[in-house]
Amino acid sequence: MTGPDPSPVSAERATWRQRLQPHHDFLLLLVTFVTFRLASVWFMRPGGYIRDYSDLIYYRSRASWQDFGFLPYRDYWSEYPPLFAWFSVWIDRIARLFPVWEDDRFWYAAIFGAAMVAAETVTFVSLYILARRLYGERGLRVAWLYAGIFLPVFMLTGWYDALPAMTIILALTILLTVRSGWGMALAGLVAGIGGLLKLVPLAILAVTPLVTRRWRDIALAVLVAAAVVAGVYAYAYVTGPTMTLASLRSLTERTGWSTLYALADGFLRLGKVVGDPFDPASEVGQYDPQVPQRIVWLGWMALGAVMLYVARRRQQPPQDDWRVVTFAALTYTILLLAYPAWNPQYALYLLPFLVLVWPNARGLTYALLLSGFVLLEHPVYFNLVGPNYPPATQAILGVDYTRLLWVIVILRTIVLAAIAADLGWMLFRPAARRLAPVIAALATVLVVLWFVPDFLHTYAAGRLATTPLRPAILYLNATDAALPIVSSNLTVSRELRPLLDKPGRLIMAGGRPDRVEPLPELLAAQTPFLYVRAPGDSETVVDFLGNSGACATREDIGGVQLWYCNGAAASLAAFDGGLELVAAHLPDTLDDPFYATLFWHATAPIATDYTVFVHVVDAAGNMLGQWDQVPGAGSAPTSSWTPGTLIADDYRIALDAAAAQSPVHVIVGLYDPATGERLPVSATSLPSADNAVDVRSYP
C-alpha cells in the first residue's frame, strides 16, 4: 500500500532541505561565527590586558553631545562621512534607554558591537557565495579560514570598519552574481552607502570595466553611487552648510601617520584628526607635510589605472570571476600603499580578499603577517613602548623607541608590496608568482629576529620609567652586584626582579606564616644585604629583622624603605655640611644623550640650597657636556633634605664626543649658587680634585 502523494507544502519543504543540504556545514559554521563574535563583543573588554584601547570611546563621546542638543553636520563637523556620524548618534539614543551599568560605556558598546557583528555576518555570507563561485564545494575553506582570523574579532570591539568592509564584499558579490544593468545599479547603491560610511568602499567600482563590456552599465553603477553620496551630502548641507563643508575639508586636509610618508616627514606619534569640531576653520593636520602626498597619491592611482587598462586588454569582459576578485584585491592593496595614513582597522579591507584569492597556506600566511604587524603597532607599540608617555617620562626613558615604529611600518609595507606583486603576477604573469612571498617571509624573519630583543629592551625601559619603584630600582642597580637584595612582598618582588641588572640578587624570605628563612642563615654568616621594606610585607619577617638589631640603618626611597643589614650601608663621597653622594647609576657606554641618576642623602639638616653639577670631560680637559641643576630638577632643594631619605637626581646631558680624547670622565660636585664656591669633599673612595669627584671613567 502506497502512502499519499506529498502535499505542495511538504514538497516545498523538501525542496528547501535539498537546497540547504550542500550548505549544511556552512550553516553550522555560520551559527558558530555569529555566536562567537557576539560573545566576544559582549563579554570581552576592548583592549584586553594591554589597555582599554579603541575608537569606541571616541565615537560615544561625540555621540553624547546630543544630550546638549548638538548633532553632527549641524552643530559640529565630523571627520567621518555623514552616515556613520548619524549611525553613532542613533546607537547612543538606543543605549540611553537602559539604566547605566557600572561602566557607563557598556550599553553603547554592546549595541554598537551587535551592529558590527551583523555587518560581519553579511560579509561572511557574501564571502561564502563568492568562494562557491570560485571553488565549488571547496569554497567552505574560505569561510572557515576567515572565521578563524583573530583581527576582525578584535576590531568588532572598538572600531566601525566592519560596516564599510561589508559594503565592499557585498557590492563585489552583486557584481559577479547579478551580471546585468540592475546588478550594476544595485552594486553602485551599495558602494554609495559604503562611501557614506568611509570613502574607501567606492573603490570597488574600479572592477566594473572587467565585469561588463557595456560602458553604459559601468556608468550606471558609478552614477548611482555618486547620486547616493551627493544626495546624502546635499541633505547634510541643507541641515548645516558650514559644518558640512568643514567636514569635507577635514577629509582632504588631514595629514598622514604610521606610514613611510609620515615617517619621512618626521612624524612619529599616534595619528588623528585634530582641531576643534565646533570651529569650522580649525586646523585638522598634525604637522606641515614635506612629502608631496597628493603627488604620491596620484602616482599610485595612475599605476592602478594602467593595470586596469592592461587587465582589460588581456581578456575581454565579462572576465572570469577569479580575475575580477583578484583585481579587486589588487585595488585595495594599492589603496593601502597609497594612503598617507594607516590605522589598524584598515587591514579589514584586505583580509577577506587574502583568504578568498588564496584559500591555502599562502593566503593564511599573508593574513597572519598583516594581522601580526597591525597588532604589533596597535596596541603593542603605541601602548606598551610608544610615544604615549608624558614628556617627563620620555626624558628619563634612556632609549630611542621610535626606531621600533620604523621597523613595524617597513615590515607592514613590505608585506603589502609583496601582496600587490603577487596579485599582479597572478593577473599578468602567473608563472612567476613564487618570488613575492619568499621575499616577504625572508625580510620578516630577518627583521623580527632583531626586533624582538630590541622591543623587550625598550619595553623594560618604559616600565622602569613609569613605575613608582624606579628610584629604588636604579639605586639597587647602582650598588654592588654581589650585594643580596631581600624581599618578603611577592607583588613588589615581581616588579623589581625583571628590572634589576642582576635578577638573581633578589631573594625571597617568608612565604608561609611564621617562616623567616633564609634570613637566619644570612644573619649568622654576617652577610651584608639590603631588605626592601614595603606595605604588605610579611609581619613575621619584619619583626624578625627588627628584633635582630642587624638592620638599624634605614632610608626611604621611591615608596619603599631600604634596610641596610649586616653593615651594608656605604657611600661614594661625603661633602662638607652633611651631604653625601651615596651612589651613581650611569650607562655602560658613552652615548648621546647621556643619562645619569645620582643618589644623595643628608646626615644632618642643611641650611643652604646647593646646586649640583655634572661635567663630562675628556682626557685633555675638554668639556663634552654638562648640566647644573637644583637636585630633582628643582623639586628637591638641599635645604629640604632630611636624614633617612635618599634623593634620586636625574640628568639628561647632550654630548659632543666626536673628537674626545680617551678616557672620558664624569665629574660630580656641588656649589653655592650665591657665591659660586664649590662644596669641599671631606671623604671619598673615588678620585677627587678641585672639590669634585670622578664617579666614572670611560675608555
N, C-alpha and C positions, 0 to 999 in steps of 0.2 A: 504494500500500500504506500503510495507516494504522498508526501506532505503537500500542503497548499502552496500555490505559487507565491513567491515573495511579493510583498506589497511594494508599492512605489517608494514608501518611506524606508523600508528595510533595504531595498536596492540602492537607494541614495546613500544610506549609512555604509553599506558595503563598499560603495564606490569611494567614499571618503576614507575608509580604512585602507582600501587598496592604494589610494593616492598617498596617504601618510606613511604607509609601511616602508618605502625606501628611505624615509627620513626619520625612522624611529630612533636611531642612535643620536641624530642631531637634536631631536626634541628633548631627549634626556639630557644632552649636553646643554641645551638652551635653558632648561629649568635650573640646572646647576649653575650656569653662568649668571642668571639673573639673581638667584637667591644668594650666591656668594658675594656678588657686588653690592647688593642691598645690605647684607650683613656687614660688609666692610665699611660702608658709609655710616651705618647706624651704631656700630659697636666698636669701631677703631678710632682712636684720637688722631686728628690730622697732624702729620709731622712725626708721629711715633715718639721714640725716646729722644731723638736728636733735638727737636724743638717743635713746638706747636706752630708750624710754619705753613702758610698757604695764603693765596689771594682771597680766600673766602672771608677772612676778617675784614679785608678792604672792601669787598663787594657789599657786605652787610652794613658797614659803617656808612657808605654812600647812600644805600637804600634807606637807612634810618633817618636821613634828613627829611624824609616825607613827614615825619612826626612834627616838624616845624613848618610844614607847608611848602617845602622845597622839592621840586621834581626835576629830573634830568631833562636837558634840552629846552627847559623853560626858564629855570632859575639858576642853573649852573651847567657848565659844559662837561662833557664826559669824553675820555679818550677812547671809549668803546662805541661802536655803531649803535644806533638807537634801539634796535630790538633787544639787545642784551641789557642795556641800561634800564629799559622798561621791564624786562623779564625779572631783573633783580628786585625791582620795586614790587612787582606782583608777588614774588616769593615772600618778601618781608611782610606784605599785607596778610598773607595766609598765616605766617608764623606768629603774628601779633594776636591771632585769635586764641592762642593757647596760653595758659598761665606759664610764667617764666620758670625754667628749671634752674638748678644751682649755677650752672654755666649758662648765661643768658643767650649764648650763641646756638644752643642745642637745636631748637625747633627750626631756625633758619637753615642750619647745616643739614638737618635730617631731610627737610623738604627739598632743599636745593639738590642734595645728593641723590634723592629718589628721581628727580627730573633728569639728572645726568645719567643715571642707570637706564632710564627709559631711552635716552638718546643712544647710549652704548648698545642697547638691545637692538635697536633699528640698524645700527652699524653691523652688529654681529650677524643678523639675519641677511642683510644685504651682502656681506662678505661670503656667506654660505651660498647664496644664489649665484654670485659671480664665480665662486670656486666650482660649483656644479657645472657651470657652463664651460669652464676651462678644463676641468679634470674628471668630470663624471662623478662616479661614486667615491673616487679618491679625494674629492673636494672636502670631505669631512675633516681631513687632516688640517686644512687651513683653519677650520673653526676651532679645533682643539689647540692648535698652536697659538692662535690669538687669545683664546680663553686663558691660556697658561702664562701669558706675559704679565709681569707684575706692574709695569709702569702705568698702563691705563687704569688699573685699580687704584693706585696711589693718587693719580690725578683726579679721580672722582671725588676725593675727599676735600678738595680745595681749589679746583680750577674749573672753568666752564667750557674748556675746549672740546669736550665730548660732543657738544651741540654743533659747532661748525664742522667738526670732523665727520659727524653723522651726515650732514648735507652733502659733503664731498662724495662719500661712498654711495649714498642713496642716489645722487644725480648720475653717477657713473653707471650704477645698476640700471637705472631707467634708460639711459642712452643705449645700453647694449641689449636690453630685453624688449624695448619698445622702439624698434628702428623705424620711425615714421615721423611725420611732421608733428603729430600730437606728442610723441615721445620727446622730441626736441623741445617743444614748448614746456612740457612738464619738467624736464631736466633744467631748463632755464629758470622756471619758477623756483625750484628747489635751490639752485645755485644762488638766485637772487635773495632768497630768505637767508641762506648761509652768509651772503655778503653783508647782511644787516646785523649779523652776529659778530663776524670778523671778515675782513675783505678777502682773505685767502681762499675761501671756497669758490670765488668767481673764477679762479684759475682753472677749474675743472673743465670750463668751456673751451680750453685750448685743444682738447681732444676731438671736438666736434668735426673738424675737417677730415679726421680719419674714420669717422662713423658713417658719414654720408658724402656723396659727391654733389649733392644739391645745395648750392650756396644759399638758396632761398631758405632752406631748413636751418642751415647754420646761422643765418642772420636772424631767423625767428627765435632761436634759443638765446642769442645774445641780446636781442631787443626785449624779450620778456624779462630776462634777468635785469637789464638796465632799467626797464619800466618799474619793476618791483622796488629796486633800490631808490630810484628817483622819486617814486610815489611816496615812500615812507619818509625820505628826507624832506620832501615838499611838505608833508604833514607836520614834521618836526619844525620846519622853518616857519610855517604859519603859527605854530604854537609859541615858538621862541626864536625869532630870526637871529638875534645877536649870539645866543649860546650855540645855535646850530652851526653858524659859521665858525665860531671858536672851536667847536668840536672837530670840524673838518680840518681846521688849521692844525690841531693837535695831532692829526693823523699824518700830516705832511712835514711838520717841522720838528718832530721828536728826533732825538739823537740816538745812536746805537749803543749797545753794550754787549759784553760777553762774546764778541766776535773778533776776528783778526783785524777788521777795520777799526773797531773801537780801541783795541789794544794798541794799534799803530798810532792812534790819536792820544795815547797815554791815559785812557780812561780805564781804570782797573776796579771800579766799585760795582755794587749791585745796581742794575739799571731800573729806571722807572720814568714815567712821565711826570715832571714836576710842575709847579705853578699853582696858583690859587684858582680853583674851579669856579669861583664866583666872580673872577676877574677875566673877562673875555680877552684882554690884551696881555695877560701874563705870559712870561716865557715858559716853554714846555720842555726845552732841551737842557741837558745837564752840563754841556760843555760846548765849546766852539769847535766843530769838527774841521780838521785839516784835510783828511782823506775825502776826495770828491765822491760822496756817497751816491749822488744821483747818476754820475757818470758810471760808477761801478754797477749800479742797478741796471742802467740802460744797456751796459755791455753784456750782462748776464741774460737780459731779456732778448737782446739781439741774437745771442747764441741759441736760446730756446727757439726763436722764430726760424733760424736757419735749420735747426734739427727737425722742426715740424715740417718745413718745406721738403727736406731730404726724405723724411719718413713717408710723406705723402707721395713722393715721386717713386719710391721703391715698390709700393703696392697701391694700386688704385682703390679708393674707398668704394664700398664699405670694407674696411680691413678686418682681419681676424681679431677675435676678442682679445687674444693674448697680446697682440701688438698694441691695441688701444689701452689695455691695462698697463702695459709696460711703459708706454709713453706718458700716461697719467702719473705713474710713479716717478718717471724722469722729470716731469714738470715740477712736482713738489720738491724733489731733491734740489733742482736748480733754484727754486724759490728760497729754500733754506740756506743755500750757499750765497745767494744774492743779498738777502736781507741784512742790514747793518746791525740789527739787534737779535738777540737769542734769548728766549725764555724756555724753561724746561718743558712746558706743555706743548711746545711746537713739535716735539717728536711724535705726538699723537697723529699728526697729519701724514706721517710716513710709515709708521709701524704697520697699519693694516696692509699697505701695499707690499711691504717686505715679505710677509708670510703668504700673500696672495700670488706674488710673482715667483717666489721660491719657497714652496711648502716642504722644505727639507732642511738639512743642517746648514746650508748656505744662508737661507733667509733667517733662520733662528740665530745664527752667529751674528749677522748684521743687526738684528733686533736687540739681542742681548748687549752687544757692544754699544749701540746707540743709547739704550736704556742705562747701561752702566755709567757712561760718561755724563748723562743727564743727572743721575743721582749723585755722581761724584761732585758735580758743580753745585747742584741744589738737591738736598740741603747740606751735603758734607762740607764742601769748601766754604760756602758763604756762612754757614752756621757753626762749623767746628773750628776752622782755622782762618777764615777770611776776614775781610775788612769791616765787619760789623762791630769790632771793638771800638770803644771810645778813644779819642786821641791820647788821653793819659795812659791808657793801656798799651796802645800801639808804640808809645815812646819807650816802653820797657820790654817789648817782646824779644828783641835781640835777634830776630830772624827776618828774612825777606820772604814773606808768604806769597807775594804777588807772582813769583815765578811758577807756583803751582797752578795758578789760573792760566798762565801761558800754556803750560803743558796740557791742561784739560781742553782748552779751546783748540789747540793744534791737533790733538788726538781726535776730537769730535769732527773737525774739518777734514782730516784725513779719511775718516770713516765715511762722511758724506760724499767726499770726492770719489772714493772707491765705489760707493753705491752708484753714483752717477755714471762713472766709467763702465761699471758692469752692466747697467741698464742700456747704456749707449752701445756697448758691444753686442748685447742681445738683439738690438734693433738693426744694427748696421753690419757687424762682423761677428756672427755667433761663434766662429771657430776660435776666437782669441779671448774668450771670456775668463780664463783662469787667472789672469795677471792681477786684476784689481783686488780680490780677496786675499791673495798671498801678500801683496804689499801692505794692505790694511792690517792683517794679522801680525806680520813681522814688525811693523812700526809700533803697533800697540804693545806687543810683548816687550820690545826693547825699552820703550819709554816707561812702561809700568814698572819694570824691574828697577828703574831709577826712581820712579815716583813714590813707591810705597815707603821706603825708608825716609825719604825727604818729607813725606806727608806726616809720618809718625813723629819725626823730629819737630816739625812745625806745630803739630797738634799739641805736643808736650809743652812747647814754648808758650802757646796760648793758654793752656791750663795753668801753667806756672804764673803767668802774668795776671790771671784773674782770681786765683784762689786767695782767700784771706790768710792762708798759711805761707804765702810767698816769702815774707821776710824771714820766717823761721827756717824754711827750706833752704833759702840761699845761705843763711848763716850756717846751717848744718853742713852744707856742701863746701863752705869755706873752712871748716875745721879739719883736723887731721883725719884722713880717710880711714885710719885704723881705729878711731875712737868709736866704740859701740854706741848706738842710739837705742833706747828702750822706751816702749810704749805699752800701755795696757788697754788702749782705746782702739777698737777694731776700725771704727769709722775714720778716725784720724790717721791711723797707720795705713789704711788703703789709699788715702790721699797722698800721704808722704812717700810711700815706697817707690812708686813709678817715677817720681820727680827727684829722687836722690841720685847723685852721681854714682854712688855705690850702694845699691838697694840692699845688698847683703849685710850692711851695717845695722839694719833695723832688726831688733829682737823684740818679740812679743812676750810679755810677762802676764801671769794670771791665766785667764781663760776659763776658769771654773771658780765657784765660791771657795774661799779660804785657800786658794792656791797662789803662791808668790814666786814660784820658780820661773826663771833661773836666777833671781836676784840674790838668794843666799850664796850661791857659788861665785857671783861677780863680787859681792862684798867681801867674801872670805879671801878671794885672790887679790884683793886690793886693786882690782882692775878699774882704771878711770872710765867713766861712762856718763852720758847725758840722758836724763829721763825727761820725756816730753809730757808735761802735765797739762791735761785738757779737761773741760767739763765732760762728765760721763765716764771718767776713769774708774777702774776698779778701786773701791774704797779700801779693800784689803791690801792691795799693792801700795796705795798712797800711804796708809797708816804704817805699813811695814817700813817703807823708806823713810818716812818722817821720824819714826821712833829709832831708826838705826843711827841717826846722828851723822851719817856719811854724806848727806846732801844739804849742807847748811846754806850754800850759795845758790840763790835763785834769781832769775831775771825774766821779766815779761817781754814777749816779742810776738807780734802777729797773731794775737788771740790765744796763745798758749804761754805756758811758763816753762822755762828750761831749768832743770835741777842739775847742778854740777856735782857729781858724786865721785867719791874717792879722789878728790883733788883734780878734777877735770878742767877747772877754770884756768884761763890763760888770756893774755892779750899781746898784741903786736908792739904797741908803743904807748908810753904814758907821757902826757904833756903837763906842763905846769898848770896849776889851778884845778886839778881833779878831773881832767878829761883823759880818756883812754880810747885809742883805736884798737878795738877788740879783734876784728877780722876784716878781710877784704875778699870779696868774690869777684874775680877777674876772668876774662875769657882766656882760652888756651892759646889763641892766635891773635895777632895784632891786626884786627880788621877795622875798616871804616864803615859805619861809626863804631866807636869803641865804647862798650858798655861796662860799667863798673858799679859795684854796690859796696859801700863802706859801712861798717858796723861800729857804733860808738856807745860808750856809756860814761856816766859821771860817777865818781867816787865820793863826791861832796857837792852841795849846791853851788851853782855857778852864777855869778852876778852879771857877767859880760856876755853880749851876743857876738860870738866869733864867727868868722867866715872860713869855710873850708876851701882849699884849693887842690886841684888835681892837675898836675902837669905831666905831659908825655914828651920826653926829650930823648934825643939820640946821643950817641957817644961823644959827639962834638959839642953838645950843649944846645943844639938847635931845637926850638920849640915846635913839636909836631902837632900838638893840640893841647888845649887847656880849658878848664871850666872852674869858675869860682862861684860858690853859692852858700847861702844860709842853709844848714842841713835840712833835709827833707824838702828841697826846693822852696824853702821859706816857711814850711809848715812846722818845723821843729827847731826853733832857735835854741842855742845852747843854754840860755837862761831858763828855759822851760824843762830842761832835763832834770830828772830825779833819780837818785840811786835805786838800782833794782830794775831798770828798764833799758833794754837795748834799742838803739835808734838805727833804723835802716836808712841809708842815704844813697840815692840812685843818681848815676851820671851817664849821660849820653854825649860823647865827645867826638866831634868831627876831626878826622886826622888827615894830615897831608904827609904821608910817609913815603912818597915816591923816591926821594933821594936820601932817605935816612941812613945814617951810619950805625951799624950794629955795635954793641947791643943798645936796645931802646929801654929806657927806664920809666917807670910810673912813680912819680913823686907826690907825696901827700903831706899836707900840713894845715895849720890854722893861723889866722892873723886877726888882729883887732881892726875892723874897718875904719875906726875913728883915727887911728894913728898909722896904720899900715904895718905895724910891728908884728913879726911872727911870734907865735907862742913857742917858748923853748921846749925841746924834747928832754924830759927828765930821765927816761929809761926806755930802752928798746932792744929787741933781738934782731932788728933789721939794720942794714947800712943807713947811716944818718949823716947829713951835712946841711948847713945853713938852716937849722931848726926845721928840718923836714926829713921824712923817712922814705926810703926807696922800697916800696911794697912789692915790686916785681920787676924783673928784667927779662926782655925778650931777645933771643939771639938773632 
